[in-house]
Amino acid sequence: MVLAVALSLFPFVGPAILAQETTTVRGQVVNGTAGAEIPDDLSVLMLISGADGRLAGTGQASPGPDGSFVFDDVQVEDGSTYTVSVDHMGVFYGTSLTHDNLDEGLMLTVYETTLDASIIQVERHVMVIAAVDKNDQLVSAIEFVRVMNPSDRTLLPDLTNLDQISFLRFALPPNPAELNVQSDLPGGDIVSIGTGFALTSAVVPGAHSIDFSYVFPFEEDTVSYRQSLVQGAGIFQVLVPETFPNMAVSNLTSVAPVNIQDTSYRAYEVRDMPPGQGLQLEITGLPLPGALTRFSNTITGGRFWQIAIPSALGVTLAFMLLWGLIRGYRPDSGPNGQSTASAAVDPAERAAVVGAVASLDLQYQEGHVPESDYRTQRQELLNRVLSSGGDSAASSGDNLK
Protein backbone atom coordinates (compact mmCIF):
# COMPACT_ATOMS: atom_id res chain seq x y z
CA MET A 1 0.00 0.00 0.00
CA VAL A 2 1.27 3.43 -0.89
CA LEU A 3 1.07 6.25 1.65
CA ALA A 4 1.70 9.82 0.48
CA VAL A 5 1.70 13.01 2.50
CA ALA A 6 2.40 16.45 1.10
CA LEU A 7 2.82 19.14 3.74
CA SER A 8 3.19 22.88 3.43
CA LEU A 9 4.60 24.83 6.34
CA PHE A 10 3.68 28.32 5.11
CA PRO A 11 1.92 30.29 7.90
CA PHE A 12 -1.00 31.35 5.76
CA VAL A 13 -3.44 29.90 3.26
CA GLY A 14 -4.96 31.88 0.41
CA PRO A 15 -5.89 31.76 -3.25
CA ALA A 16 -2.25 31.94 -4.31
CA ILE A 17 -1.45 28.80 -2.33
CA LEU A 18 -4.48 26.93 -3.56
CA ALA A 19 -3.59 27.68 -7.17
CA GLN A 20 0.08 26.68 -6.80
CA GLU A 21 1.40 24.14 -9.31
CA THR A 22 1.86 20.61 -7.98
CA THR A 23 3.28 17.41 -9.42
CA THR A 24 3.72 13.71 -8.65
CA VAL A 25 7.17 12.39 -7.74
CA ARG A 26 7.78 8.72 -8.42
CA GLY A 27 10.78 6.57 -7.54
CA GLN A 28 12.02 3.17 -6.55
CA VAL A 29 14.23 1.75 -3.80
CA VAL A 30 16.63 -1.03 -4.83
CA ASN A 31 19.13 -3.05 -2.83
CA GLY A 32 22.63 -2.88 -4.32
CA THR A 33 24.01 -5.80 -2.30
CA ALA A 34 24.02 -9.02 -4.30
CA GLY A 35 21.29 -11.44 -3.12
CA ALA A 36 19.74 -8.96 -0.68
CA GLU A 37 16.09 -7.91 -0.78
CA ILE A 38 14.19 -4.72 -0.02
CA PRO A 39 13.02 -4.65 3.61
CA ASP A 40 9.29 -4.21 4.06
CA ASP A 41 9.62 -1.61 6.83
CA LEU A 42 11.37 1.16 4.86
CA SER A 43 10.10 4.73 4.91
CA VAL A 44 11.04 7.27 2.23
CA LEU A 45 11.26 10.89 3.38
CA MET A 46 11.09 14.12 1.38
CA LEU A 47 12.33 17.49 2.65
CA ILE A 48 11.54 20.61 0.62
CA SER A 49 13.83 23.61 1.07
CA GLY A 50 12.79 26.96 -0.33
CA ALA A 51 14.98 29.32 -2.32
CA ASP A 52 15.92 31.04 0.96
CA GLY A 53 17.16 27.74 2.42
CA ARG A 54 14.32 27.37 4.91
CA LEU A 55 12.28 24.22 5.31
CA ALA A 56 9.12 24.63 3.21
CA GLY A 57 7.56 21.18 3.37
CA THR A 58 7.94 17.51 4.23
CA GLY A 59 6.55 14.23 2.98
CA GLN A 60 6.66 10.52 3.72
CA ALA A 61 5.93 7.43 1.61
CA SER A 62 6.19 3.67 2.08
CA PRO A 63 7.63 1.60 -0.80
CA GLY A 64 5.61 -1.26 -2.26
CA PRO A 65 6.87 -4.85 -2.58
CA ASP A 66 8.91 -3.91 -5.64
CA GLY A 67 10.40 -0.85 -3.89
CA SER A 68 8.35 1.71 -5.82
CA PHE A 69 6.96 4.79 -4.06
CA VAL A 70 4.93 7.88 -4.93
CA PHE A 71 4.65 11.42 -3.52
CA ASP A 72 1.43 13.07 -4.74
CA ASP A 73 0.65 16.79 -4.90
CA VAL A 74 4.22 17.97 -4.39
CA GLN A 75 4.37 21.76 -4.68
CA VAL A 76 6.55 23.01 -7.52
CA GLU A 77 8.42 26.23 -6.78
CA ASP A 78 11.32 27.90 -8.56
CA GLY A 79 14.55 27.69 -6.56
CA SER A 80 13.35 24.95 -4.24
CA THR A 81 15.37 21.82 -3.50
CA TYR A 82 13.76 18.42 -2.92
CA THR A 83 15.80 15.91 -0.87
CA VAL A 84 14.54 12.33 -0.92
CA SER A 85 16.16 9.80 1.43
CA VAL A 86 15.67 6.45 3.10
CA ASP A 87 17.18 5.03 6.30
CA HIS A 88 18.40 1.42 6.01
CA MET A 89 20.28 -0.23 8.89
CA GLY A 90 21.27 3.12 10.39
CA VAL A 91 22.61 4.63 7.16
CA PHE A 92 20.83 7.34 5.15
CA TYR A 93 20.82 7.01 1.38
CA GLY A 94 19.43 9.89 -0.61
CA THR A 95 19.49 12.32 -3.51
CA SER A 96 18.47 15.91 -4.19
CA LEU A 97 16.28 17.21 -7.02
CA THR A 98 15.34 20.66 -8.30
CA HIS A 99 11.93 21.77 -9.52
CA ASP A 100 13.08 21.12 -13.11
CA ASN A 101 13.54 17.35 -12.73
CA LEU A 102 10.81 16.40 -10.28
CA ASP A 103 8.93 14.51 -12.94
CA GLU A 104 11.88 12.23 -13.66
CA GLY A 105 11.81 8.83 -11.99
CA LEU A 106 14.45 8.60 -9.28
CA MET A 107 16.33 5.62 -7.93
CA LEU A 108 17.45 5.14 -4.33
CA THR A 109 20.02 2.38 -3.80
CA VAL A 110 20.55 0.94 -0.33
CA TYR A 111 23.20 -1.58 0.76
CA GLU A 112 23.74 -4.14 3.45
CA THR A 113 26.52 -3.30 5.92
CA THR A 114 29.91 -4.68 6.94
CA LEU A 115 32.35 -4.05 9.81
CA ASP A 116 35.41 -4.97 7.76
CA ALA A 117 37.41 -1.76 7.10
CA SER A 118 39.87 -3.67 4.90
CA ILE A 119 37.47 -3.24 1.98
CA ILE A 120 38.41 0.48 1.83
CA GLN A 121 41.13 1.50 -0.61
CA VAL A 122 42.99 4.84 -0.56
CA GLU A 123 43.64 5.78 -4.15
CA ARG A 124 45.53 9.01 -3.42
CA HIS A 125 46.68 10.77 -0.24
CA VAL A 126 48.29 14.20 -0.60
CA MET A 127 49.75 16.31 2.22
CA VAL A 128 50.27 19.97 1.30
CA ILE A 129 52.46 22.25 3.41
CA ALA A 130 50.30 25.36 3.07
CA ALA A 131 52.30 27.81 5.19
CA VAL A 132 55.13 28.05 7.69
CA ASP A 133 55.24 30.69 10.42
CA LYS A 134 58.90 30.68 11.40
CA ASN A 135 58.47 33.26 14.17
CA ASP A 136 55.80 31.23 15.99
CA GLN A 137 57.36 28.00 14.68
CA LEU A 138 54.07 26.61 13.35
CA VAL A 139 53.35 24.66 10.16
CA SER A 140 49.93 24.80 8.51
CA ALA A 141 49.06 21.69 6.50
CA ILE A 142 46.14 20.33 4.49
CA GLU A 143 45.69 16.69 3.55
CA PHE A 144 43.48 15.47 0.72
CA VAL A 145 42.42 11.82 0.65
CA ARG A 146 40.44 10.02 -2.04
CA VAL A 147 39.04 6.70 -0.81
CA MET A 148 37.18 3.99 -2.66
CA ASN A 149 34.72 1.37 -1.43
CA PRO A 150 34.71 -1.09 -4.35
CA SER A 151 32.42 -3.59 -2.62
CA ASP A 152 28.62 -3.82 -2.61
CA ARG A 153 28.35 -3.23 1.15
CA THR A 154 28.50 -0.10 3.29
CA LEU A 155 31.21 0.11 5.94
CA LEU A 156 29.33 0.81 9.18
CA PRO A 157 31.70 2.05 11.94
CA ASP A 158 31.52 0.49 15.38
CA LEU A 159 33.96 1.94 17.93
CA THR A 160 32.80 -0.49 20.61
CA ASN A 161 34.10 -3.55 18.78
CA LEU A 162 37.78 -3.76 19.71
CA ASP A 163 38.29 -7.05 17.89
CA GLN A 164 37.69 -5.60 14.42
CA ILE A 165 38.62 -2.18 13.03
CA SER A 166 35.56 -0.79 11.26
CA PHE A 167 36.35 2.90 10.74
CA LEU A 168 38.70 5.19 8.82
CA ARG A 169 41.83 6.35 10.68
CA PHE A 170 44.41 9.01 9.87
CA ALA A 171 47.74 9.93 11.48
CA LEU A 172 48.76 13.47 12.46
CA PRO A 173 52.12 15.10 13.33
CA PRO A 174 53.02 15.55 17.02
CA ASN A 175 50.94 18.08 19.02
CA PRO A 176 48.46 19.10 16.28
CA ALA A 177 45.88 21.84 16.81
CA GLU A 178 42.94 23.46 14.98
CA LEU A 179 41.90 20.22 13.27
CA ASN A 180 39.13 20.74 10.71
CA VAL A 181 37.73 17.78 8.75
CA GLN A 182 35.50 17.91 5.67
CA SER A 183 34.13 15.05 3.56
CA ASP A 184 31.27 13.94 1.35
CA LEU A 185 30.54 11.03 3.70
CA PRO A 186 27.15 10.94 5.45
CA GLY A 187 27.19 12.27 9.01
CA GLY A 188 29.61 10.87 11.56
CA ASP A 189 31.92 12.28 14.23
CA ILE A 190 35.64 12.95 14.61
CA VAL A 191 37.24 10.91 17.40
CA SER A 192 40.76 11.39 18.73
CA ILE A 193 42.55 8.06 18.65
CA GLY A 194 46.22 7.23 19.20
CA THR A 195 48.40 9.67 17.27
CA GLY A 196 45.62 10.85 14.97
CA PHE A 197 41.87 10.69 14.56
CA ALA A 198 39.09 8.41 13.34
CA LEU A 199 35.92 9.10 11.36
CA THR A 200 32.70 7.44 12.45
CA SER A 201 31.02 8.14 9.10
CA ALA A 202 29.57 5.25 7.11
CA VAL A 203 31.38 4.63 3.82
CA VAL A 204 28.91 3.64 1.10
CA PRO A 205 30.12 1.91 -2.09
CA GLY A 206 31.85 4.26 -4.52
CA ALA A 207 34.50 7.00 -4.41
CA HIS A 208 34.67 9.64 -1.66
CA SER A 209 36.80 12.67 -0.81
CA ILE A 210 38.09 13.63 2.63
CA ASP A 211 40.23 16.64 3.48
CA PHE A 212 41.52 17.89 6.81
CA SER A 213 43.62 20.85 7.87
CA TYR A 214 45.61 21.49 11.04
CA VAL A 215 48.68 23.23 12.45
CA PHE A 216 51.60 21.68 14.31
CA PRO A 217 54.64 23.14 16.08
CA PHE A 218 58.31 22.56 15.43
CA GLU A 219 61.32 23.30 17.63
CA GLU A 220 64.15 22.27 15.34
CA ASP A 221 64.52 22.40 11.56
CA THR A 222 63.34 18.77 11.24
CA VAL A 223 60.02 17.14 12.12
CA SER A 224 59.76 13.35 12.06
CA TYR A 225 56.77 11.16 12.89
CA ARG A 226 55.09 7.88 11.96
CA GLN A 227 52.63 8.23 9.06
CA SER A 228 50.72 5.01 9.65
CA LEU A 229 48.65 4.83 6.41
CA VAL A 230 46.31 2.30 8.02
CA GLN A 231 44.29 1.93 4.81
CA GLY A 232 47.44 1.94 2.65
CA ALA A 233 47.77 4.27 -0.36
CA GLY A 234 48.10 3.90 -4.10
CA ILE A 235 49.98 7.21 -4.09
CA PHE A 236 51.14 9.16 -1.03
CA GLN A 237 52.56 12.61 -1.76
CA VAL A 238 53.93 15.55 0.21
CA LEU A 239 53.96 18.95 -1.52
CA VAL A 240 56.38 21.61 -0.25
CA PRO A 241 56.08 25.22 -1.46
CA GLU A 242 58.99 26.55 -3.55
CA THR A 243 59.00 29.65 -1.35
CA PHE A 244 60.92 27.56 1.23
CA PRO A 245 63.90 26.38 -0.86
CA ASN A 246 65.59 24.43 1.94
CA MET A 247 62.57 22.32 2.89
CA ALA A 248 62.47 18.72 1.71
CA VAL A 249 61.07 15.30 2.57
CA SER A 250 64.11 13.13 3.09
CA ASN A 251 62.72 9.62 2.75
CA LEU A 252 60.34 9.97 -0.24
CA THR A 253 61.16 10.07 -3.93
CA SER A 254 61.39 13.51 -5.53
CA VAL A 255 59.11 13.80 -8.60
CA ALA A 256 58.11 16.56 -11.01
CA PRO A 257 56.98 19.85 -9.40
CA VAL A 258 53.26 20.60 -9.08
CA ASN A 259 51.53 23.92 -9.72
CA ILE A 260 48.33 24.62 -7.76
CA GLN A 261 46.55 27.94 -8.23
CA ASP A 262 49.73 29.66 -9.44
CA THR A 263 51.79 28.31 -6.53
CA SER A 264 54.65 25.93 -7.29
CA TYR A 265 55.36 22.97 -5.04
CA ARG A 266 58.18 20.46 -4.93
CA ALA A 267 56.62 16.99 -4.86
CA TYR A 268 57.79 13.89 -2.99
CA GLU A 269 55.96 10.59 -3.17
CA VAL A 270 55.80 6.87 -2.57
CA ARG A 271 53.52 4.44 -4.40
CA ASP A 272 51.69 1.21 -3.69
CA MET A 273 51.82 1.32 0.09
CA PRO A 274 50.07 -1.76 1.53
CA PRO A 275 47.57 -1.27 4.39
CA GLY A 276 49.13 -0.86 7.82
CA GLN A 277 52.76 -0.66 6.69
CA GLY A 278 53.16 3.11 6.96
CA LEU A 279 56.41 5.05 6.86
CA GLN A 280 58.56 7.40 8.92
CA LEU A 281 57.80 10.83 7.48
CA GLU A 282 60.64 13.33 7.91
CA ILE A 283 60.35 16.96 6.85
CA THR A 284 63.70 18.79 6.91
CA GLY A 285 64.89 22.35 6.34
CA LEU A 286 62.12 24.09 8.26
CA PRO A 287 62.96 27.80 8.61
CA LEU A 288 63.93 28.81 12.13
CA PRO A 289 63.48 32.29 13.62
CA GLY A 290 66.39 34.53 14.58
CA ALA A 291 68.16 34.15 17.91
CA LEU A 292 66.21 36.97 19.58
CA THR A 293 62.84 35.57 18.50
CA ARG A 294 63.76 32.05 19.61
CA PHE A 295 64.83 33.39 23.00
CA SER A 296 61.55 35.29 23.32
CA ASN A 297 59.56 32.18 22.38
CA THR A 298 61.52 30.15 24.91
CA ILE A 299 60.95 32.41 27.92
CA THR A 300 57.20 32.57 27.31
CA GLY A 301 56.91 28.81 27.77
CA GLY A 302 56.24 27.08 31.08
CA ARG A 303 59.29 24.84 30.72
CA PHE A 304 61.58 27.87 30.86
CA TRP A 305 60.12 28.96 34.20
CA GLN A 306 60.39 25.46 35.64
CA ILE A 307 64.14 25.68 35.03
CA ALA A 308 64.75 29.39 35.46
CA ILE A 309 63.00 29.96 38.79
CA PRO A 310 64.90 27.27 40.75
CA SER A 311 68.14 28.43 39.11
CA ALA A 312 67.50 32.07 40.04
CA LEU A 313 66.66 31.11 43.62
CA GLY A 314 69.80 29.01 43.81
CA VAL A 315 71.90 32.00 42.72
CA THR A 316 70.13 34.19 45.29
CA LEU A 317 70.85 31.72 48.08
CA ALA A 318 74.50 31.47 47.07
CA PHE A 319 74.79 35.26 47.08
CA MET A 320 73.21 35.45 50.54
CA LEU A 321 75.66 32.87 51.86
CA LEU A 322 78.63 34.76 50.43
CA TRP A 323 77.35 38.05 51.84
CA GLY A 324 76.95 36.47 55.26
CA LEU A 325 80.54 35.23 55.19
CA ILE A 326 81.84 38.68 54.19
CA ARG A 327 79.84 40.45 56.91
CA GLY A 328 80.97 37.92 59.49
CA TYR A 329 77.64 36.64 60.73
CA ARG A 330 77.84 35.13 64.19
CA PRO A 331 75.53 32.80 66.08
CA ASP A 332 72.78 34.36 68.17
CA SER A 333 73.61 34.77 71.84
CA GLY A 334 71.53 33.15 74.47
CA PRO A 335 70.33 34.85 77.67
CA ASN A 336 73.65 34.14 79.45
CA GLY A 337 75.78 35.23 76.54
CA GLN A 338 76.14 31.64 75.39
CA SER A 339 76.08 30.93 71.69
CA THR A 340 72.97 29.23 70.37
CA ALA A 341 73.98 26.76 67.68
CA SER A 342 71.94 26.95 64.48
CA ALA A 343 70.45 23.69 63.28
CA ALA A 344 72.10 22.25 60.23
CA VAL A 345 70.05 22.61 57.06
CA ASP A 346 69.40 19.54 54.95
CA PRO A 347 70.32 20.38 51.30
CA ALA A 348 67.63 17.98 50.08
CA GLU A 349 64.99 19.87 52.07
CA ARG A 350 66.14 23.19 50.61
CA ALA A 351 65.99 21.78 47.09
CA ALA A 352 62.47 20.53 47.75
CA VAL A 353 61.36 23.99 48.89
CA VAL A 354 62.91 25.65 45.83
CA GLY A 355 61.16 23.15 43.59
CA ALA A 356 57.86 23.81 45.36
CA VAL A 357 58.22 27.55 44.69
CA ALA A 358 58.87 26.89 41.02
CA SER A 359 55.86 24.57 40.78
CA LEU A 360 53.62 27.10 42.54
CA ASP A 361 54.73 29.90 40.18
CA LEU A 362 54.00 27.71 37.18
CA GLN A 363 50.51 26.80 38.47
CA TYR A 364 49.77 30.48 39.07
CA GLN A 365 51.03 31.41 35.61
CA GLU A 366 48.70 28.81 34.06
CA GLY A 367 45.72 30.06 36.11
CA HIS A 368 45.36 27.03 38.39
CA VAL A 369 45.94 28.90 41.68
CA PRO A 370 44.00 32.03 42.82
CA GLU A 371 46.16 35.11 43.33
CA SER A 372 45.42 35.38 47.07
CA ASP A 373 46.36 31.74 47.71
CA TYR A 374 49.38 32.08 45.45
CA ARG A 375 50.83 35.06 47.32
CA THR A 376 50.24 33.46 50.75
CA GLN A 377 51.74 30.10 49.79
CA ARG A 378 54.66 31.68 47.96
CA GLN A 379 55.55 33.90 50.91
CA GLU A 380 55.51 30.91 53.25
CA LEU A 381 57.79 28.96 50.94
CA LEU A 382 60.15 31.91 50.47
CA ASN A 383 60.31 32.40 54.22
CA ARG A 384 61.43 28.81 54.54
CA VAL A 385 64.05 29.29 51.83
CA LEU A 386 65.36 32.59 53.28
CA SER A 387 65.32 31.26 56.83
CA SER A 388 67.26 28.19 55.75
CA GLY A 389 69.75 30.37 53.88
CA GLY A 390 70.31 32.63 56.93
CA ASP A 391 70.82 29.74 59.32
CA SER A 392 73.21 28.09 56.93
CA ALA A 393 75.19 31.27 56.52
CA ALA A 394 75.36 31.87 60.26
CA SER A 395 76.53 28.38 60.96
CA SER A 396 79.17 28.56 58.24
CA GLY A 397 80.39 31.95 59.46
CA ASP A 398 80.73 30.71 63.03
CA ASN A 399 82.74 27.70 61.94
CA LEU A 400 85.21 29.96 60.16
CA LYS A 401 85.85 32.12 63.25
N, C-alpha and C positions, 0 to 999 in steps of 0.2 A: 504494500500500500504506500502511496506517495503522499507525504505531508508537505505542504508549502505554506510559508508565512512570509508576507512582505510587510515590513514595518516602516513607518515614517516617523522620525523624531522631531519634525518641525513643530514649534509651539502654537501654530495656528492652522485652521482649516478654512479654506475659502474656495471660490470658483477657480482660481488659478491652480490650486492644488488638485482639484477634482478633474481638471482638464489636462493634467500633466501626462505626457506620453509614457507609456509603460510597455514592457516587452516580457517575453518568456525566455528564461535561461535554462538550457538543457546541458547535461553532462553525464559522465560515467566514471565510476571508481573501478580501477583494475588493480590486481595484485601482481607486482613485478617479480616476486620470488617464485622460482620454478616450483610447480606442484602445489602452491598455496592457493587458498580460496578467499573470497570476499567474506568477511565476518558479517553476520546478520544484525549486529548491534551498532553499526556505524551511523554517525550523524554528520551531515555536511552543513557547514556554516557559511554565511555570506555577511560580510561587513562592507557597508557603503560609506565611503569618505567623500565629502563634498570638495569643491574646488579650493575651499579655504582650509582643507585638512581636517575639518571636524567630522565626527561621526554623524552621518545623516540617515542611516537605516541599518537594520539587521534582518537576517532571514535564516531559516533552518529547514532542512529537508532530509528525509530518510531514503537511502538507495533501495531499489528493488532487488530481487534475487540476482539479476544480471549486473547489478551495480549502477544502473541508470537512476538519475534523479532530475527533478524539475523544480525551478523557482518560477512561480507565476506572478504576473503583475509587478515586475521589478521596474521601479521608476528610472527613466532615462534622463540624465542631466549632463549637459556639457561640462567637462572638467572633472567629473566624478570618477573615482576609482572603485572597482568592485573586486574584493578579495574573497576567494572561495577556498576553503580549507577543510581538512578532515583529520581527526585525531585517531591514530592507530597504534596501539601498544605504547602510548606515551610520547609519540613523535607526531608533530604536525606536518602534514604535506599539503601544499597549496599553490595557488597561482593567482595573479592579479590581471584584471581586464579593465579596459576603458569603455566608455559608452559606445565607441565605434565598433567594437567586436563582441558585444554581448550576445548577438544572435548566432555566433559561431559555437558549435559544440565543443565543450572542453573536456579534457581528460585529466583525472587525478590518479596518479600511480602511488600506491602504498607498498611497503615492503615488510617482510618479517625481520626480526632483529637478531643480532649476534653480539657476544661479549669478546670476541677475538679481535684485538687491535692489530694483529699481524696482517690482516687483509688490507690495511692502509698502506699506500705507496706515496713517497714524497718524490715528485718528479723534479722539482727545482727548489732550492733553498738559497736565498741571496741575503747576505748581511751587508748593509751599506753604512759606512762611517759618514754620517751626515755633517757633523761639525765637531771641532775640538776646541775647548776653552782652556788654553794653556795657563791662564792666570788662576782660575778656579780648579784646574786639573780635572776636568770633566769631559767625557766623550759622549756625544749624542749618536745613537745608532738606530737604524730601522731594519727590520728583517722581514722579507717577503717569502712566503712559503706557498707552493702550489701542491696540494695533495690530491690523490685519486683513490676512490673506492671502486675498484673494478668488479666487485662482486654484485650479487643480486640481493644482498641483505644490508640493513642499516646497522652501523656500529652504535650500540646504545651504552653509554658510559655507566659504570657502576663503581664508585669509589669505595664501597664497603666490601667488595670482593678482593681480598688481598692475594688470592691464589691465581688470579688471572688479570692481566693489565687490559683494561677496556676503554682507555681514553688517550687522547693525544697529549704528548709531553714535549716540552722545549726547554733547552738549557739557556742560562743567562750568565754574563760575566759576574765576577765577585761584586757584592754590595750594590746591586742595581737599584734604581729609584725611578719614579714617574712612569711606571709601566702602563702602556695603553694598548689594548688588543682590539683589533677589528677583524671581522670575517663575514662570509656569506652563509655560515652555518646557522641552523635554527636554534635560537635561545642559548642556554648554557651559562655557566659561571667560570670565573678564573680562580684557580686554586693554587696557592703556593705549595710547592712540593720539591723537596731536596734542594738542588742548586738551580731550580728554574720554576716553571709553572705548568699546570695542566688545564686543559679545556674540558668542561663537562658537556659540551655540545654533541648532539647526535650527528653522525656523519652518514648521510644518505648516499646511495650509489651515484657515481659521477665525479666530476672535477670540482674542487673548491679552492678558494683563495683565503689565506690568513696573513695578516701583517701585524707586527707589534713593534712599538718604539719604546725606548728607555734611555736613561743616562747611567753611566757608571764612572767611578773615580779611578784615578791612577796616581801613584806616588813616584814611580820611576818611569823611564822611557820605554819600558816593556810591560805588557800585560799578557799573562798566560793563564789559560783555564781549560777545563775539559769540556769540549763541545760534544755532547753525548750522541746526538743524532739517533735517538731511540727508534725512529721509524726508517732509518737509513736515508739515502738521498741519491737520486740519479746524478744530480749536479749540485755541489755545494760551492758557493762563491763568496768571496769577501771583496768588496769594492772600496778602494781608498782614494780620496780626492787628490788630484794632482797638486793642489795648493799646499799640500804637506809633502814635499819631495823626499824627506827622509823616512817616511812611514812605509812599512812593508809588512807582509805576512810571511814569516820565515819558513814555515813548513808546508806551504801549498805551492802549486805550480803557477808561475806567472804566465798569463795569457794576454791576448790582444786587449788594449784599453777599451773602455766602454764610455759612450757619451750619453748622458741623461739630462735632458732639458738644458742643453748648452753647458753642462758641467762635465769635465773629463775625469775619469776614474781609472786608476790602475787596477787590474783584475787579477785575482788569485783564485785557483779552484782545485777541486779534487772531484773525481767522477766515480760512479758506481760504488758508493759506500753501502755495505750491507747493514741491515737493521742492528742496532745495539753496539756496533763496533766503535763508532765515534773517533775523535782525534783530539790531540792537544793543540788548541788554537793559540798561536803566539803572535801578537801584534807588536812590532818593534818601531823605534824611531819616533815615539810620541814626543811632541814639543814640550819642553819644560819651561817654566817661568824663570825670570831672572832671580839672582840670589836674594835680593831684597823682598820680592814677592813671595818666594818660598819660605823665607824666615817669617814673614807676616802670616802666611797660611799656617805655619807650624805653631806659632804662639797662640793662635786662636783655638787650637784644638785642646780637648781635655787631657790628652796624653802628655802634652807639654807641661801642664800644671801639675800632673801627678809626679813628674820628675823634678820640675823646677822648684816647687815649693819646699819639698824636703831638702833639696840642695841649698836653697837660700837660707833656710833655718839652720842647716848645719854650719854654713859660713858664719852666720850670726853668733851661734854658740861658740865657735872657735875664736871669734873676735873678742867675745866677752871673757873667755878664759884667758886670753893673752893680755887683755886690759887689766884683769884682776891681778895677774902676775906682776905687771909693770907697777901698778899702784900699791902692791904689797899688802893685799888683803890678809887679815889675820882672823883667827877664830874668835867667836863671840866670847866674852868673859861672863862667867857665872857670878852669882851674888857675892862670893868670897874671893873674887878676882881670879878664880880658876878658869882655865880654858875649857870650853864646851866643845867636844869633838863633833864635827859634822859627820853625818852618816854617809858612807860611801854610796855613790850613785851607780846603779847597774846600767851599763851601756845599752843592754838589750831593751831595758824599760824606756830609756830615753828615745831610742829608735822607734819604739812602738808609739810613743806619744807624738813624735814628729810625723810618723805615717798617718796617725789619726787626724792630725791637723790638715794634712794634705787631702785626705779622703773627705773630711768635712767641707773644705773649700770647694772641692770638685762637686759634691752634692748640692751645695748652695748655688754654684755657678749653673748647674743644670736644672735648678728650680725645685729640687726635691726637699729642701729644708727651708722653713720660714725664716725671714730675716731676724726676728727676735730670738728664736731658738739658736740660730746660727751664731749670732754675736755672743750669746751667753755661753754656749758650748765652746766656742773658739777661745774666749777669754780664759775659761777654766783650763783648757788644754795648754794655752800659752803660759799661764801662771805655773803650771807644772813644769813646762820646759825651762822657763826662766829661773824658777826656784832651783831646779836640778842643776842648771848651769852655774848659779851663784854658789851653791854648796860645794860643787866640784871645784870651782875656782878657789874658794876659801881653803878647802882641804889641801889643794895642791900648793897654795901659797905658804901655808903653815909648814908643810913638809920641807919646803926649800929654805926656811929660816934656820 
